[in-house]
Amino acid sequence: MDNQNSESQQTVFEELKQYRLDQNITLEEISEQTRIQMRYLESIESGNLEELPSVYDRLFFKTYLEYIEPTDMERYWEVFSAVRKEREPQHTTTIRRIQSVKAEQSKSKLVKALYVVVPLLIVLIIIILLAFNSKPVTTQEVEDVPEVTAIEIVKEMQPKPAPVAAPKPDSSFVVVKVDAQQRTWFRAIKDYADTSEYLLQANESLNLNADSVLVFLVGNAAGLEFEINGKPTGILGKSNQVITFLKVTPKGIVAKRLKEIKPKGAVNDTLKAN
């Protein structure tokens, strides 16, 4: 019975592929418009759902269905949910660990603290040495040479802080700061070559940069707040929307596409339950 059920499920995904071919829709076209990687689309049509990212496998499959628009979407969704329960998807290896970002930030704070503490320790050592090596002077010497207090020595030797100017992003590069307002997945493509996926929790932030262009795909348009090239741009969409394409260059945002996720009967109920 299990083998027959597995063969039936596999047939359903083959039907989806054949339906797509009948509509003259290529996987390259779907990948370009939805920013879902080709290997994930191929995994959907082959029924290898364990290859999808475990956090957003439902979003990828739903986006795929909405793009090709088969006649019986609820039936395909039920089969997808059944297969998903039988085969636990593997975690994607491209999701970066945000903890490592926090560790780097903590290390940077420690280095800055050392820059302040070390000069003060040197000044304190010098004061102690001066106190041990000082010799008593006569009244005449005191009248001829003005007395220098320890406080004045500290003031003279303490490094004078240089004026701190607000950092300005290099106009020849792309600098983007992302602040998470909600738990949100997104993908960033640097210079059309380096693709990375992230999962930020609320109140976490991440800095990204590229030589010429950054392209984003965001699973929840209201989940992220952007600061682009030093200028806040805020939240770019609503909670029921997906940012399918966001292109950022040194000039700022040059292209943006939003897609509204419309609830559809049992599909919407299943997503809310999770």
C-alpha positions as CSV (number, residue, x, y, z in Angstrom):
1,M,0.0,0.0,0.0
2,D,2.8,2.4,0.8
3,N,4.5,1.8,-2.5
4,Q,1.2,2.4,-4.4
5,N,0.6,5.6,-2.4
6,S,4.2,6.8,-3.2
7,E,3.8,6.0,-6.9
8,S,0.4,7.9,-6.9
9,Q,2.0,11.0,-5.3
10,Q,4.9,10.9,-7.7
11,T,2.4,10.9,-10.6
12,V,0.8,14.1,-9.3
13,F,4.1,16.0,-9.5
14,E,4.7,14.6,-13.0
15,E,1.2,15.9,-13.9
16,L,2.4,19.4,-12.7
17,K,5.5,19.2,-14.9
18,Q,3.4,18.1,-17.9
19,Y,0.9,20.9,-17.3
20,R,3.7,23.5,-17.2
21,L,5.1,22.1,-20.5
22,D,1.6,22.3,-22.1
23,Q,1.4,25.9,-21.1
24,N,4.8,26.6,-22.7
25,I,6.2,27.8,-19.4
26,T,9.9,27.2,-18.7
27,L,11.6,26.7,-15.4
28,E,14.0,29.4,-16.3
29,E,11.1,31.8,-16.7
30,I,9.6,30.8,-13.3
31,S,13.0,31.1,-11.6
32,E,13.7,34.6,-13.1
33,Q,10.2,36.0,-12.1
34,T,10.0,34.4,-8.6
35,R,13.7,34.3,-7.7
36,I,13.4,30.6,-6.7
37,Q,16.5,28.7,-7.6
38,M,16.3,26.2,-10.4
39,R,17.3,23.3,-8.3
40,Y,14.3,23.9,-5.9
41,L,11.9,24.1,-8.9
42,E,13.4,20.8,-10.3
43,S,13.0,19.2,-6.8
44,I,9.3,20.2,-6.8
45,E,8.5,18.6,-10.2
46,S,10.5,15.5,-9.3
47,G,8.8,15.1,-6.0
48,N,12.0,15.4,-4.0
49,L,10.5,17.8,-1.4
50,E,13.2,17.0,1.1
51,E,15.6,19.1,-1.0
52,L,13.6,22.2,-0.3
53,P,14.5,24.6,2.5
54,S,12.6,23.4,5.6
55,V,11.5,26.9,6.6
56,Y,10.0,28.1,3.3
57,D,9.2,24.9,1.4
58,R,5.4,25.7,1.6
59,L,6.0,29.2,0.2
60,F,8.1,27.9,-2.7
61,F,5.5,25.3,-3.6
62,K,2.6,27.8,-3.3
63,T,4.5,30.3,-5.4
64,Y,5.1,27.7,-8.1
65,L,1.4,26.7,-8.1
66,E,0.2,30.3,-8.4
67,Y,2.6,30.9,-11.3
68,I,1.5,28.0,-13.5
69,E,-2.1,28.1,-12.2
70,P,-3.3,24.4,-12.6
71,T,-7.0,23.7,-12.6
72,D,-7.1,21.7,-9.3
73,M,-4.7,23.6,-7.0
74,E,-6.3,22.2,-3.8
75,R,-5.7,18.6,-4.9
76,Y,-2.0,19.4,-5.5
77,W,-1.7,21.1,-2.2
78,E,-3.2,18.2,-0.3
79,V,-0.7,15.8,-2.0
80,F,2.2,18.2,-1.1
81,S,1.1,18.3,2.5
82,A,0.9,14.5,2.7
83,V,4.4,14.1,1.2
84,R,5.8,16.7,3.5
85,K,4.6,14.8,6.6
86,E,6.1,11.6,5.3
87,R,9.5,13.0,4.4
88,E,11.0,15.6,6.7
89,P,12.8,18.2,4.5
90,Q,16.5,18.8,5.1
91,H,17.7,22.1,6.4
92,T,19.2,24.3,3.7
93,T,23.0,24.6,3.9
94,T,22.9,28.2,2.7
95,I,21.2,29.8,5.6
96,R,23.8,31.8,7.5
97,R,24.0,31.6,11.3
98,I,23.1,35.0,12.7
99,Q,24.9,34.0,15.9
100,S,28.2,34.4,14.1
101,V,27.2,37.9,13.2
102,K,26.5,38.7,16.9
103,A,29.9,37.2,17.9
104,E,31.7,39.4,15.4
105,Q,29.9,42.5,16.8
106,S,30.8,41.5,20.4
107,K,34.5,41.1,19.3
108,S,34.4,44.6,17.7
109,K,33.1,46.1,21.0
110,L,35.8,44.4,23.0
111,V,38.6,45.8,20.7
112,K,37.1,49.4,21.0
113,A,37.1,49.0,24.8
114,L,40.8,48.0,24.8
115,Y,41.6,51.2,22.9
116,V,40.2,53.2,25.8
117,V,41.5,51.1,28.8
118,V,45.1,50.5,27.7
119,P,46.0,54.3,27.4
120,L,44.5,54.9,30.9
121,L,46.6,52.0,32.4
122,I,49.8,53.5,30.8
123,V,49.0,56.9,32.3
124,L,48.4,55.3,35.8
125,I,51.8,53.5,35.6
126,I,53.6,56.7,34.7
127,I,52.0,58.5,37.7
128,I,53.1,55.7,40.1
129,L,56.7,55.8,38.7
130,L,56.8,59.6,39.1
131,A,55.6,59.3,42.7
132,F,58.3,56.8,43.6
133,N,61.1,58.7,41.9
134,S,60.2,62.2,43.1
135,K,62.7,64.1,45.4
136,P,61.9,66.7,48.0
137,V,62.7,70.2,47.0
138,T,63.5,73.3,49.0
139,T,61.3,76.3,49.5
140,Q,63.4,78.2,47.1
141,E,63.0,75.6,44.4
142,V,59.3,75.6,44.9
143,E,59.2,79.4,44.3
144,D,61.3,79.1,41.2
145,V,59.6,76.0,39.6
146,P,55.8,75.8,39.5
147,E,54.4,72.6,41.0
148,V,52.7,70.2,38.5
149,T,49.9,68.2,39.9
150,A,49.1,64.6,39.1
151,I,45.8,65.7,37.6
152,E,47.5,68.0,35.2
153,I,49.9,65.2,34.2
154,V,46.9,62.9,33.4
155,K,45.2,65.6,31.4
156,E,48.3,66.3,29.4
157,M,49.0,62.6,28.7
158,Q,45.5,61.4,28.0
159,P,44.9,61.0,24.2
160,K,42.6,63.6,22.8
161,P,39.7,62.0,21.0
162,A,39.5,62.8,17.3
163,P,36.2,64.2,16.1
164,V,33.9,61.3,15.0
165,A,32.2,61.9,11.7
166,A,29.1,60.0,10.6
167,P,30.2,57.1,8.3
168,K,29.4,57.8,4.7
169,P,29.0,54.8,2.3
170,D,31.4,54.8,-0.7
171,S,29.4,56.0,-3.7
172,S,31.0,53.3,-5.8
173,F,29.7,50.5,-3.6
174,V,26.3,49.2,-2.5
175,V,25.7,49.2,1.3
176,V,22.4,47.9,2.7
177,K,21.4,47.5,6.4
178,V,18.5,45.2,7.1
179,D,16.5,45.5,10.4
180,A,14.0,42.6,11.0
181,Q,10.6,43.7,12.4
182,Q,9.3,40.2,12.3
183,R,10.7,36.7,11.7
184,T,11.6,36.8,8.0
185,W,13.4,34.8,5.4
186,F,15.1,36.5,2.5
187,R,17.7,35.8,-0.2
188,A,20.5,38.3,-1.3
189,I,22.4,38.0,-4.5
190,K,25.7,40.0,-4.6
191,D,26.9,41.2,-8.1
192,Y,24.8,38.5,-9.8
193,A,27.3,35.8,-8.4
194,D,27.1,35.2,-4.7
195,T,23.7,34.0,-3.5
196,S,23.0,33.7,0.3
197,E,19.8,33.0,2.3
198,Y,19.1,34.4,5.7
199,L,16.5,33.9,8.4
200,L,16.3,36.9,10.8
201,Q,14.4,37.0,14.0
202,A,12.6,40.1,15.2
203,N,15.0,43.0,16.3
204,E,18.0,41.3,14.6
205,S,19.9,43.3,12.0
206,L,22.4,42.5,9.2
207,N,24.8,44.6,7.1
208,L,25.3,43.6,3.4
209,N,27.5,45.2,0.7
210,A,28.4,44.6,-2.9
211,D,30.7,46.1,-5.6
212,S,27.8,47.2,-8.0
213,V,24.4,45.6,-7.3
214,L,22.4,43.7,-4.7
215,V,19.3,41.8,-5.6
216,F,16.7,40.7,-2.9
217,L,13.8,38.2,-2.6
218,V,11.9,38.7,0.6
219,G,9.3,36.2,1.9
220,N,7.4,38.8,3.9
221,A,7.4,42.4,2.5
222,A,6.5,43.9,5.9
223,G,9.1,41.9,7.8
224,L,12.2,44.0,7.0
225,E,13.1,47.6,7.3
226,F,15.9,48.8,4.9
227,E,18.6,51.4,5.1
228,I,20.2,51.8,1.6
229,N,23.5,53.6,1.1
230,G,23.1,55.4,4.4
231,K,19.5,56.5,3.7
232,P,16.5,54.9,5.5
233,T,13.9,53.6,3.1
234,G,11.7,51.9,5.7
235,I,9.4,48.9,5.1
236,L,8.8,48.3,1.3
237,G,5.6,46.3,1.4
238,K,2.7,44.8,3.3
239,S,2.5,41.6,5.4
240,N,0.4,39.8,2.7
241,Q,3.0,40.6,0.0
242,V,6.2,39.0,-1.2
243,I,9.0,41.1,-2.7
244,T,9.8,39.0,-5.8
245,F,12.5,41.4,-7.1
246,L,14.4,44.3,-5.4
247,K,17.4,45.6,-7.2
248,V,19.8,48.1,-5.4
249,T,22.7,49.9,-6.9
250,P,24.9,52.8,-5.7
251,K,22.1,55.1,-6.9
252,G,19.6,53.3,-4.6
253,I,16.5,51.2,-5.5
254,V,16.3,51.0,-9.3
255,A,13.7,48.2,-9.5
256,K,11.1,46.7,-7.2
257,R,8.3,44.1,-7.8
258,L,5.7,43.1,-5.2
259,K,3.3,40.1,-5.4
260,E,0.3,39.8,-3.2
261,I,-0.4,36.4,-1.7
262,K,-4.1,35.9,-2.0
263,P,-5.8,33.3,0.3
264,K,-7.3,30.4,-1.5
265,G,-9.6,28.1,0.5
266,A,-7.8,25.1,2.0
267,V,-4.4,26.5,1.0
268,N,-4.8,29.5,3.2
269,D,-6.2,27.4,6.1
270,T,-3.2,25.1,6.0
271,L,-0.7,28.0,6.0
272,K,-2.4,29.6,9.0
273,A,-2.3,26.4,11.0
274,N,1.5,26.5,10.8
